Amino acid sequence: MPEYKKVGYLTSSFKLFHLKDQNKKDFSYHYHDFHKILILLNGDITYCIEGHSYQLAPNDNVLVHAGEVHRPIIQSESPYERIIIYISQDYLKKMRKSEPYSAVVQFPFQNDGGVYHYGKELTEQMEHYLTGKLLQYVPEDKIFRWES
């Protein structure tokens, strides 16, 4: 049985960043001890999670639970651009307790294959909710927004 490397670290409740790889590169299978949300902005990407492969399109969301083995496969020379959100397991538990009926908190982490194509209404709800949470920690001019 292969051994996989734990990568990344999270020393706060969550971490949000924007990445753009201009050159094609290989990613090894790995896992995290926190949840990860990937929002694909650009790229020809197949995302593998726990033995399942998903062909992504721009604005698709990939939800990887803590401990799940995963990796992206870059299929072409197109830049791989994405938003990544790391969320601690404890923080997600607190969010679920404080807002137990929120679709934004519950829906994204239902284990339904890991990739979601959100409708406009839910996407707007998620953006509003996450922006509100982020504004508690960072100034509004530091929050990156994109148009789909």
C-alpha positions as CSV (number, residue, x, y, z in Angstrom):
1,M,0.0,0.0,0.0
2,P,1.5,3.4,-1.0
3,E,2.3,6.0,1.6
4,Y,1.2,9.5,0.9
5,K,2.7,12.7,2.2
6,K,0.8,15.2,4.4
7,V,1.4,18.6,2.9
8,G,0.4,22.2,3.8
9,Y,-0.2,23.6,7.2
10,L,-2.9,25.7,8.9
11,T,-2.2,27.6,12.0
12,S,-5.4,29.6,12.0
13,S,-9.1,28.9,11.5
14,F,-8.8,29.3,7.7
15,K,-6.5,30.4,5.0
16,L,-7.4,31.9,1.6
17,F,-5.1,32.4,-1.3
18,H,-5.0,32.9,-5.1
19,L,-2.5,30.8,-7.1
20,K,-1.6,30.8,-10.8
21,D,0.9,28.3,-12.3
22,Q,2.1,29.5,-15.7
23,N,4.1,26.3,-16.4
24,K,2.8,22.8,-16.5
25,K,3.9,20.9,-13.4
26,D,3.3,17.5,-11.8
27,F,1.6,17.2,-8.4
28,S,2.0,14.1,-6.3
29,Y,-0.9,12.5,-4.4
30,H,-1.1,14.0,-0.9
31,Y,-3.5,14.8,1.9
32,H,-4.1,17.5,4.5
33,D,-5.3,17.5,8.1
34,F,-7.8,20.3,7.2
35,H,-10.6,20.7,4.7
36,K,-9.7,22.3,1.3
37,I,-12.0,24.1,-1.2
38,L,-10.5,24.7,-4.6
39,I,-12.3,27.1,-7.0
40,L,-11.0,26.6,-10.5
41,L,-10.6,29.9,-12.4
42,N,-8.7,28.7,-15.4
43,G,-7.0,25.5,-16.6
44,D,-7.4,22.1,-18.2
45,I,-7.5,20.1,-15.0
46,T,-8.5,16.6,-14.0
47,Y,-8.8,16.4,-10.2
48,C,-8.4,13.0,-8.5
49,I,-9.8,12.4,-5.0
50,E,-9.7,9.0,-3.3
51,G,-9.6,7.0,-6.6
52,H,-12.2,9.1,-8.5
53,S,-11.3,11.5,-11.3
54,Y,-13.2,14.6,-12.2
55,Q,-12.7,16.8,-15.3
56,L,-13.1,20.4,-14.2
57,A,-14.4,23.5,-15.9
58,P,-13.8,27.1,-14.8
59,N,-15.8,28.1,-11.7
60,D,-16.1,24.4,-10.6
61,N,-15.6,23.9,-6.9
62,V,-13.6,21.0,-5.5
63,L,-14.2,20.0,-1.9
64,V,-11.6,17.8,-0.3
65,H,-12.2,16.6,3.2
66,A,-9.3,16.4,5.7
67,G,-7.4,13.1,5.2
68,E,-8.6,12.5,1.6
69,V,-5.8,11.6,-0.8
70,H,-5.9,13.8,-3.8
71,R,-4.0,15.6,-6.6
72,P,-4.7,17.7,-9.7
73,I,-3.5,16.5,-13.1
74,I,-2.7,19.4,-15.5
75,Q,-3.8,18.3,-19.0
76,S,-2.4,21.1,-21.1
77,E,-0.1,24.1,-21.1
78,S,-3.0,26.4,-20.2
79,P,-2.3,28.3,-16.9
80,Y,-3.7,26.6,-13.8
81,E,-5.4,29.4,-11.8
82,R,-7.4,28.8,-8.7
83,I,-8.6,30.1,-5.4
84,I,-7.8,27.8,-2.4
85,I,-9.4,27.9,1.0
86,Y,-8.1,25.8,3.8
87,I,-10.6,25.4,6.7
88,S,-9.7,23.8,10.0
89,Q,-11.9,20.9,11.2
90,D,-12.5,22.7,14.5
91,Y,-13.6,25.9,12.8
92,L,-16.0,24.1,10.6
93,K,-17.5,22.3,13.6
94,K,-18.0,25.8,15.3
95,M,-19.6,27.2,12.1
96,R,-22.0,24.2,12.0
97,K,-23.0,24.7,15.7
98,S,-23.5,28.5,15.3
99,E,-25.4,28.3,12.0
100,P,-26.7,24.7,11.8
101,Y,-29.3,25.4,9.1
102,S,-27.1,27.4,6.7
103,A,-26.9,25.8,3.3
104,V,-23.5,27.5,2.9
105,V,-22.1,25.6,5.9
106,Q,-23.8,22.2,5.3
107,F,-24.1,21.7,1.6
108,P,-20.5,22.1,0.5
109,F,-19.3,19.3,2.8
110,Q,-21.8,16.7,2.0
111,N,-19.8,13.8,0.6
112,D,-21.3,13.7,-2.9
113,G,-18.2,13.0,-5.1
114,G,-16.3,16.2,-4.3
115,V,-17.1,18.4,-7.3
116,Y,-20.0,20.8,-7.5
117,H,-21.4,23.0,-10.2
118,Y,-23.2,25.7,-8.2
119,G,-26.2,27.6,-9.4
120,K,-26.1,31.4,-9.3
121,E,-28.2,31.8,-6.1
122,L,-26.1,29.4,-4.0
123,T,-22.9,30.9,-5.4
124,E,-24.0,34.4,-4.3
125,Q,-25.0,33.1,-0.9
126,M,-21.6,31.5,-0.4
127,E,-19.8,34.6,-1.6
128,H,-21.8,36.8,0.8
129,Y,-21.3,34.4,3.7
130,L,-17.5,33.9,3.2
131,T,-17.0,37.6,2.5
132,G,-18.7,38.4,5.8
133,K,-16.4,36.0,7.7
134,L,-13.3,37.2,5.9
135,L,-14.1,40.9,6.8
136,Q,-13.7,40.0,10.4
137,Y,-10.0,39.4,9.7
138,V,-9.0,41.3,6.6
139,P,-9.8,44.7,5.0
140,E,-12.3,44.6,2.2
141,D,-9.8,45.8,-0.4
142,K,-7.7,42.7,0.3
143,I,-10.5,40.3,-0.8
144,F,-10.1,39.2,-4.4
145,R,-13.3,39.0,-6.4
146,W,-13.8,37.7,-9.9
147,E,-16.7,37.7,-12.4
148,S,-17.8,34.4,-14.0
